[in-house]
């Protein structure tokens, strides 16, 4: 990851995780949200992963896209094995949390509002918690997923606060372009996304 300014600080590839760790911990305190250290680490890892756009946009025959949330749900329902189902549910929860946290105000103005993201993301994490609790190794994950489900709306506020001060610029620009196309159908935004190899989805009202 290249260096970029965020707020008054300089984020580099070497310290981006610690930057998010500080940001999330501070926001959790400010929002008076009760979550475990393990859940904070999960959210920090999610933010760190999605600073790289290739981890957010998925490769398809038509280019890179942010898959609709309903697509992840469909994958989970039709999965041939438990591992694939869990992966689809995790992806659904992670994308829903990331997008609703960073773009909550914009989603309130869109046809698909933030309540949809919160409902889909919270349900995905709740399903994951139920699926992993049956084995010993999954108990720690069960606690994290349960907390993510129960505190999803509060964590959206946490990420919104973090986003105010520390969004890596390159990924922020891509997401804002996608957001503008999502809300307006702008051909100019769509063209710039295509230049980056990202093909906007045909149906802007479903995520």
BAKOLKE-143678 format. One record per atom (N, C-alpha, C, CB): residue in one letter; x, z, y. Coordinates in steps of 0.02 Angstrom, whole numbers, padded with zeros to 5 digits, always signed. Atoms other than C-alpha are relative to their C-alpha. Glycine has a CB too. Layout:
# BAKOLKE-143678
AXZY ...
//
This chain:
# BAKOLKE-143678
X+00042+00000-00059 X+00000+00000+00000 X+00044+00000+00062 X-00048+00061+00000 X-00039+00003-00061 X+00068-00044+00171 X-00018+00057+00046 X-00010-00067+00035 X+00013-00053-00047 X+00082+00083+00310 X-00054-00019+00048 X+00064+00019+00038 X+00053+00013-00047 X-00064+00099+00427 X-00017+00064+00037 X-00062-00028-00034 X+00019-00059-00038 X-00122+00215+00564 X-00071+00018-00016 X+00009-00011+00075 X+00067-00024+00010 X-00274+00322+00536 X-00008+00062+00043 X-00015+00015-00075 X+00003-00055-00048 X-00327+00434+00679 X+00066+00004+00035 X-00019+00066-00034 X-00064-00008-00033 X-00168+00507+00750 X+00057+00002-00049 X+00000+00063+00042 X-00052-00006+00051 X-00074+00508+00585 X+00020-00067-00027 X-00023+00044-00055 X-00025+00061+00032 X+00028+00378+00492 X-00005+00010-00075 X+00073-00016+00022 X+00007-00004+00073 X-00024+00350+00312 X+00046-00051-00032 X-00073-00011-00022 X-00041+00046+00039 X+00102+00274+00193 X-00020+00005-00073 X+00075+00014+00010 X+00016-00001+00071 X+00089+00231+00010 X+00025+00063-00034 X+00029-00060-00033 X-00028-00058+00032 X+00192+00386-00027 X-00043+00062+00010 X+00069+00013+00027 X+00035-00063-00014 X+00075+00514+00052 X-00074-00009+00010 X+00030+00032+00060 X+00071+00011-00011 X-00098+00436+00054 X-00043+00050-00039 X-00019-00071-00020 X+00039-00047+00040 X-00159+00551-00085 X-00002+00069+00034 X+00030+00007-00070 X-00002-00065-00033 X-00102+00708+00007 X-00039-00002+00066 X+00072+00022+00013 X+00039+00008-00061 X-00180+00640+00167 X-00074+00009-00015 X+00013-00068+00033 X+00070-00007+00019 X-00348+00623+00080 X-00015+00071-00026 X-00017-00051-00054 X+00010-00068+00024 X-00324+00792-00003 X-00014+00047+00059 X+00062+00025-00039 X+00011-00042-00060 X-00309+00874+00168 X-00067-00016+00032 X+00057-00011+00050 X+00062+00021-00032 X-00454+00772+00237 X-00061+00024-00036 X-00002-00074+00007 X+00058-00021+00040 X-00574+00809+00095 X-00007+00076+00001 X+00006-00026-00072 X+00003-00073+00001 X-00528+00994+00087 X-00026+00027+00066 X+00069+00029-00014 X+00023-00021-00065 X-00554+01012+00274 X-00075-00015+00009 X+00040-00035+00055 X+00070+00019-00008 X-00720+00919+00269 X-00045+00043-00043 X-00010-00074-00018 X+00039-00044+00044 X-00782+01023+00121 X-00010+00068+00034 X+00035+00009-00068 X+00005-00064-00037 X-00744+01180+00223 X-00047-00007+00059 X+00069+00023+00024 X+00042+00009-00059 X-00826+01110+00380 X-00074-00008-00018 X+00023-00061+00038 X+00069+00011+00022 X-00982+01058+00283 X-00028+00059-00039 X-00003-00063-00044 X+00020-00060+00037 X-00987+01229+00197 X-00029-00018-00069 X-00051+00041+00042 X+00022+00024+00066 X-01003+01141+00030 X+00038+00039-00054 X+00011-00076-00007 X-00031-00037+00055 X-00969+01240-00128 X+00013-00047-00058 X-00045+00060-00022 X-00020+00041+00056 X-00873+01132-00250 X+00067+00025-00026 X+00006-00075+00021 X-00062-00023+00032 X-00731+01167-00371 X+00060-00042+00022 X-00007-00001-00076 X-00061+00037-00014 X-00551+01116-00346 X+00004-00064-00041 X+00062+00044-00013 X-00001+00059+00044 X-00571+00997-00493 X-00042-00057+00028 X-00024+00018-00070 X+00043+00051-00030 X-00712+00906-00405 X+00032-00029+00062 X-00068+00029+00016 X-00037+00025-00058 X-00610+00894-00246 X+00054-00049-00021 X+00031+00058+00040 X-00052+00045+00026 X-00468+00816-00346 X-00032-00066-00021 X+00038+00032-00059 X+00034+00061+00021 X-00591+00691-00421 X-00016-00044+00060 X-00065+00018-00039 X+00018+00039-00060 X-00653+00638-00249 X+00062-00028+00034 X-00040+00044+00049 X-00062+00024-00030 X-00476+00625-00182 X+00027-00059-00040 X+00053+00056+00003 X-00022+00056+00042 X-00428+00514-00329 X-00042-00062+00011 X-00001+00020-00074 X+00045+00056-00012 X-00581+00406-00298 X+00019-00035+00066 X-00074+00025+00003 X-00019+00029-00064 X-00534+00381-00115 X+00067-00037-00005 X+00005+00055+00054 X-00066+00031+00007 X-00353+00344-00160 X-00005-00066-00038 X+00048+00047-00036 X+00008+00061+00040 X-00405+00216-00291 X-00031-00056+00041 X-00043+00014-00062 X+00037+00052-00036 X-00524+00124-00175 X+00034-00019+00066 X-00070+00023+00014 X-00037+00027-00056 X-00396+00108-00035 X+00028-00069-00016 X+00057+00048+00021 X-00021+00066+00022 X-00342-00042-00138 X-00063-00041-00016 X+00048+00004-00063 X+00063+00037+00006 X-00480-00172-00121 X-00010-00029-00070 X-00002-00056+00051 X+00008+00028+00066 X-00444-00243-00294 X-00033+00050-00048 X+00068-00022-00028 X+00032-00051+00041 X-00508-00079-00366 X-00074+00009+00018 X+00036+00065+00006 X+00070-00005-00021 X-00672-00092-00270 X-00037-00065-00016 X-00004+00016+00074 X+00030+00065+00015 X-00709-00278-00283 X+00019-00021-00070 X+00023-00053+00052 X-00012+00019+00070 X-00724-00349-00458 X+00009-00075-00006 X-00058+00023-00044 X-00013+00071+00010 X-00658-00516-00517 X-00056-00031-00041 X+00068-00011-00036 X+00052+00037+00035 X-00792-00640-00569 X+00019-00074+00002 X-00071+00012+00031 X-00015+00072-00005 X-00791-00829-00600 X-00010-00028+00070 X-00044-00038-00049 X+00013+00023-00068 X-00854-00846-00421 X+00042+00034+00053 X-00072+00009+00016 X-00041-00037-00048 X-00723-00733-00341 X-00011+00074-00007 X-00016-00023+00072 X+00007-00072+00002 X-00715-00548-00302 X-00064+00022+00034 X+00061+00034+00032 X+00064-00024-00026 X-00877-00454-00273 X-00006+00075-00010 X-00059-00036-00034 X+00022-00068+00014 X-00947-00279-00256 X-00064-00007-00040 X-00010+00042+00066 X+00058+00008+00044 X-01067-00275-00402 X-00058+00045+00023 X+00018+00015-00073 X+00057-00042-00016 X-01244-00212-00367 X-00003+00061-00046 X-00066-00040-00005 X+00004-00060+00040 X-01274-00035-00427 X-00044-00011-00062 X-00028+00058+00041 X+00043+00014+00057 X-01414-00098-00538 X+00037-00036-00056 X-00060-00042+00022 X-00040+00035+00050 X-01285-00206-00626 X+00038+00049-00044 X+00048-00048+00033 X-00035-00051+00040 X-01185-00053-00680 X-00049+00037-00045 X+00036+00050+00046 X+00051-00034+00041 X-01345+00031-00740 X-00019-00043-00060 X-00062+00016+00042 X+00017+00045+00055 X-01389-00122-00843 X+00056-00002-00052 X-00012-00071+00028 X-00057-00002+00047 X-01214-00121-00919 X-00002+00063-00042 X+00066-00005+00038 X+00002-00064+00037 X-01234+00062-00966 X-00054-00001-00053 X-00010+00059+00048 X+00057+00001+00047 X-01403+00034-01048 X+00014-00046-00059 X-00063-00022+00037 X-00010+00050+00053 X-01346-00119-01146 X+00069+00005-00034 X-00007-00069+00030 X-00068-00007+00027 X-01171-00055-01189 X-00001+00005-00076 X+00034+00061+00030 X-00003+00000+00073 X-01120-00080-01370 X+00029+00065-00028 X+00042-00059-00024 X-00028-00063+00024 X-01027+00085-01380 X-00002+00052+00056 X+00072-00010-00026 X+00004-00055-00047 X-01021+00254-01296 X+00052-00005+00055 X+00007+00067-00037 X-00054+00005-00049 X-00855+00222-01209 X-00019-00048+00056 X+00064-00024-00033 X+00019+00049-00050 X-00922+00067-01121 X-00058+00026+00043 X-00021-00065-00034 X+00056-00028-00037 X-01082+00157-01071 X+00025+00051+00052 X-00050+00033-00047 X-00027-00050-00046 X-00984+00301-00994 X+00039-00033+00057 X+00046+00048-00038 X-00038+00034-00052 X-00870+00181-00901 X-00046-00031+00052 X+00045-00055-00031 X+00048+00031-00047 X-01019+00090-00824 X-00033+00053+00044 X-00053-00040-00038 X+00031-00054-00039 X-01102+00253-00772 X+00049+00030+00050 X-00026+00054-00046 X-00051-00027-00046 X-00939+00318-00696 X+00010-00048+00058 X+00066+00011-00037 X-00009+00049-00053 X-00916+00157-00600 X-00059+00000+00048 X+00009-00071-00030 X+00060-00003-00041 X-01095+00166-00537 X+00004+00060+00048 X-00063+00004-00043 X-00004-00059-00042 X-01073+00344-00475 X+00055-00004+00052 X+00012+00061-00042 X-00056+00004-00046 X-00903+00311-00397 X-00013-00048+00058 X+00063-00021-00037 X+00013+00049-00053 X-00955+00154-00302 X-00055+00025+00046 X-00020-00068-00032 X+00055-00026-00041 X-01117+00235-00244 X+00024+00054+00048 X-00056+00027-00045 X-00026-00053-00042 X-01024+00387-00178 X+00044-00028+00055 X+00038+00051-00041 X-00047+00028-00049 X-00889+00285-00092 X-00037-00038+00055 X+00049-00047-00036 X+00035+00041-00049 X-01006+00162-00007 X-00047+00043+00043 X-00040-00056-00034 X+00046-00041-00039 X-01137+00290+00045 X+00037+00049+00045 X-00048+00038-00046 X-00039-00045-00042 X-01002+00407+00110 X+00031-00034+00060 X+00052+00033-00040 X-00034+00035-00054 X-00909+00279+00213 X-00047-00038+00046 X+00050-00046-00028 X+00044+00042-00039 X-01059+00179+00272 X-00071+00027+00003 X-00001-00070-00028 X+00066-00031+00001 X-01203+00303+00276 X-00043-00020+00060 X+00007+00075-00002 X+00039+00017-00059 X-01256+00263+00454 X-00025-00073-00004 X+00041+00010+00064 X+00020+00070+00006 X-01260+00076+00420 X-00053-00009-00054 X+00061-00044-00015 X+00050+00005+00053 X-01356+00099+00259 X-00069+00022+00023 X+00022+00040-00060 X+00064-00023-00026 X-01491+00190+00355 X-00036-00056+00038 X+00010+00060+00046 X+00030+00056-00037 X-01519+00028+00451 X-00014-00060-00046 X+00045-00021+00057 X+00007+00056+00045 X-01521-00083+00296 X-00063+00006-00042 X+00061-00006-00045 X+00059-00001+00043 X-01661-00131+00177 X+00009+00046-00059 X-00017-00071-00024 X-00017-00047+00053 X-01574-00033+00040 X+00032+00060+00033 X+00048-00032-00054 X-00025-00055-00040 X-01554+00138+00119 X+00042+00048-00041 X-00057+00036+00032 X-00047-00047+00031 X-01440+00283+00081 X-00033+00040-00056 X+00028+00047+00052 X+00034-00038+00052 X-01573+00372-00023 X+00007-00035-00068 X-00074+00008+00018 X-00008+00039+00062 X-01558+00232-00152 X+00069+00014-00030 X-00009-00076+00013 X-00067-00012+00023 X-01370+00257-00164 X+00007+00071-00027 X+00051-00012+00056 X-00004-00069+00021 X-01387+00446-00176 X-00036+00010-00067 X-00030+00047+00053 X+00039-00007+00063 X-01521+00433-00312 X+00037-00032-00058 X-00069-00031+00008 X-00034+00035+00054 X-01424+00305-00414 X+00065+00035-00019 X+00014-00073+00021 X-00064-00033+00014 X-01256+00392-00396 X-00009+00067-00033 X+00039+00007+00064 X+00012-00066+00029 X-01323+00566-00431 X-00025-00005-00072 X-00049+00038+00041 X+00026+00009+00068 X-01418+00505-00584 X+00056-00022-00048 X-00056-00052+00000 X-00055+00023+00043 X-01263+00416-00651 X+00045+00058-00020 X+00040-00054+00036 X-00043-00057+00016 X-01156+00573-00639 X-00036+00050-00045 X+00023+00034+00064 X+00038-00046+00042 X-01295+00678-00716 X-00002-00026-00072 X-00072+00009+00027 X-00001+00030+00067 X-01306+00557-00864 X+00068+00009-00032 X-00018-00074+00003 X-00067-00010+00027 X-01118+00567-00884 X+00011+00071-00023 X+00053-00018+00053 X-00007-00070+00019 X-01123+00756-00886 X-00033+00014-00067 X-00029+00046+00055 X+00036-00010+00063 X-01251+00752-01026 X+00036-00033-00058 X-00071-00027+00006 X-00032+00038+00054 X-01151+00625-01125 X+00066+00031-00023 X+00012-00072+00022 X-00066-00026+00018 X-00983+00716-01121 X-00002+00072-00022 X+00047-00007+00058 X+00001-00071+00014 X-01042+00894-01149 X+00000+00016-00075 X-00061+00030+00031 X+00007-00013+00072 X-01060+00873-01337 X+00067+00012-00035 X-00034-00058-00033 X-00064-00011+00032 X-00873+00879-01372 X+00044+00046+00043 X+00037-00066-00013 X-00041-00050-00034 X-00742+01010-01327 X+00040-00029+00057 X+00047+00033-00050 X-00042+00030-00052 X-00629+00893-01230 X-00039-00022+00061 X+00038-00059-00029 X+00040+00024-00056 X-00774+00838-01121 X-00030+00055+00042 X-00054-00042-00025 X+00032-00054-00037 X-00825+01010-01060 X+00023+00005+00072 X+00013+00066-00035 X-00025-00003-00068 X-00712+01008-00908 X-00029-00057+00042 X+00077-00004+00001 X+00031+00056-00034 X-00775+00835-00862 X-00074+00012+00012 X+00010-00064-00040 X+00071-00015-00007 X-00952+00894-00889 X-00013+00041+00063 X-00027+00036-00062 X+00007-00042-00059 X-00929+01027-00755 X+00009-00040+00064 X+00050+00057-00003 X-00013+00042-00059 X-00858+00899-00633 X-00059-00047+00013 X+00064-00041-00009 X+00056+00047-00008 X-00996+00771-00664 X-00064+00036+00021 X-00011-00039-00065 X+00059-00039-00020 X-01130+00905-00650 X+00003+00017+00074 X-00006+00064-00042 X-00009-00017-00071 X-01060+00959-00483 X-00008-00061+00045 X+00069+00033+00012 X+00008+00062-00038 X-01048+00780-00422 X-00073-00020+00006 X+00041-00057-00033 X+00071+00017+00000 X-01230+00753-00470 X-00039+00047+00047 X-00029+00004-00071 X+00038-00049-00038 X-01294+00913-00392 X+00018+00000+00074 X+00011+00069-00028 X-00024-00003-00069 X-01189+00900-00233 X+00011-00069+00029 X+00064+00040+00003 X-00014+00069-00021 X-01196+00711-00212 X-00013-00010+00075 X-00042-00049-00040 X+00017+00010-00070 X-01284+00714-00043 X+00050+00036+00045 X-00071+00026+00014 X-00049-00037-00039 X-01164+00847+00022 X+00067-00035+00001 X+00007+00070-00026 X-00064+00036+00003 X-01014+00747-00037 X-00002-00065+00041 X+00017-00016-00073 X+00008+00058-00045 X-01083+00595+00056 X+00019+00021+00071 X-00072-00028-00002 X-00018-00025-00066 X-01069+00700+00214 X+00074+00014+00006 X-00040+00063+00016 X-00072-00013+00000 X-00894+00752+00166 X+00040-00065+00010 X+00021+00034-00066 X-00035+00064-00006 X-00837+00572+00145 X-00012-00031+00068 X-00022-00048-00055 X+00013+00027-00067 X-00921+00523+00308 X+00046+00033+00051 X-00074+00012+00019 X-00046-00034-00045 X-00817+00654+00397 X+00071-00024-00010 X-00004+00075-00010 X-00067+00026+00015 X-00659+00596+00310 X+00009-00070+00029 X+00013+00000-00076 X-00003+00069-00023 X-00700+00416+00356 X+00011-00005+00075 X-00063-00037-00020 X-00008+00000-00073 X-00703+00461+00540 X+00073+00004+00021 X-00038+00058+00031 X-00069-00011-00020 X-00519+00503+00537 X+00052-00036-00041 X+00014+00072-00002 X-00053+00028+00043 X-00431+00418+00392 X-00023-00055-00046 X+00031+00055-00041 X+00013+00060+00041 X-00487+00247+00334 X+00059-00048+00007 X-00066-00034+00022 X-00053+00051-00003 X-00342+00131+00289 X-00028-00065+00029 X+00029-00012-00070 X+00028+00054-00041 X-00362-00016+00406 X-00016-00063-00040 X+00049-00016+00054 X+00011+00063+00035 X-00345-00163+00286 X-00064+00003-00042 X+00060-00017-00044 X+00059-00006+00041 X-00476-00100+00165 X-00062+00011+00043 X+00008+00058-00049 X+00056-00012-00046 X-00585-00041+00309 X-00026-00067+00027 X+00022+00045+00059 X+00021+00065-00027 X-00587-00218+00381 X-00040-00039-00051 X+00061-00040+00023 X+00036+00035+00053 X-00640-00293+00214 X-00070+00029-00010 X+00039+00002-00065 X+00064-00032+00011 X-00778-00166+00192 X-00047-00011+00059 X+00009+00074-00011 X+00042+00011-00058 X-00841-00188+00369 X-00025-00073+00003 X+00038+00017+00064 X+00023+00070+00005 X-00847-00377+00346 X-00057-00005-00050 X+00059-00046-00020 X+00052+00002+00052 X-00946-00353+00186 X-00063+00034+00026 X+00024+00034-00065 X+00057-00036-00028 X-01057-00227+00274 X-00038-00043+00050 X+00024+00065+00034 X+00033+00042-00051 X-01091-00347+00419 X-00038-00057-00033 X+00052-00028+00049 X+00036+00053+00036 X-01135-00487+00299 X-00061+00029-00035 X+00047-00035-00052 X+00055-00031+00036 X-01243-00367+00198 X-00060+00011+00046 X+00022+00067-00030 X+00054-00018-00046 X-01344-00316+00351 X-00028-00060+00037 X+00024+00051+00049 X+00021+00054-00045 X-01352-00481+00446 X+00000-00069-00032 X+00044-00002+00059 X-00007+00067+00029 X-01310-00625+00329 X+00045-00045+00039 X-00068-00031-00006 X-00044+00039-00043 X-01177-00680+00453 X+00043-00050-00039 X+00046+00047+00040 X-00041+00051+00032 X-01098-00845+00399 X+00074+00009+00018 X-00024-00070+00019 X-00069-00011-00021 X-00943-00801+00499 X+00032+00054-00043 X+00002+00020+00075 X-00026-00053+00043 X-00922-00639+00401 X+00009-00025-00071 X-00047+00061+00002 X-00004+00027+00067 X-00957-00730+00239 X+00062-00044-00008 X-00063-00040-00018 X-00058+00043+00002 X-00823-00858+00281 X+00065+00038-00004 X+00001-00045+00061 X-00061-00040+00001 X-00692-00725+00315 X+00008+00036-00067 X-00001+00051+00057 X-00003-00030+00067 X-00736-00639+00151 X+00026-00050-00051 X-00068+00028-00021 X-00022+00052+00047 X-00713-00803+00058 X+00074-00015+00008 X-00041-00064+00011 X-00072+00010-00011 X-00542-00823+00139 X+00042+00051-00038 X+00016+00003+00074 X-00035-00053+00038 X-00495-00660+00052 X-00016-00004-00075 X-00020+00069+00028 X+00017+00008+00070 X-00565-00724-00113 X-00059+00043-00022 X+00058+00017-00042 X+00058-00042+00014 X-00720-00614-00099 X-00063-00040+00014 X+00001+00066+00042 X+00060+00041-00007 X-00884-00704-00130 X-00060+00046+00010 X-00011-00045-00062 X+00058-00043-00011 X-01036-00618-00051 X-00055-00014-00051 X-00028-00009+00072 X+00054+00008+00048 X-01179-00587-00171 X-00059-00035+00032 X-00021+00067-00028 X+00055+00039-00028 X-01329-00700-00150 X-00057+00042+00025 X-00025-00048-00052 X+00055-00043-00020 X-01457-00560-00140 X+00026+00060+00037 X-00041+00023-00061 X-00029-00052-00041 X-01411-00446+00004 X-00040+00064-00003 X+00005-00023+00070 X+00042-00060-00002 X-01552-00323-00026 X+00008+00045-00060 X-00072-00020+00006 X-00008-00041+00059 X-01495-00256-00194 X+00072+00021-00010 X-00026-00037-00062 X-00066-00027+00013 X-01347-00142-00222 X-00004+00057-00049 X+00032+00023+00064 
//
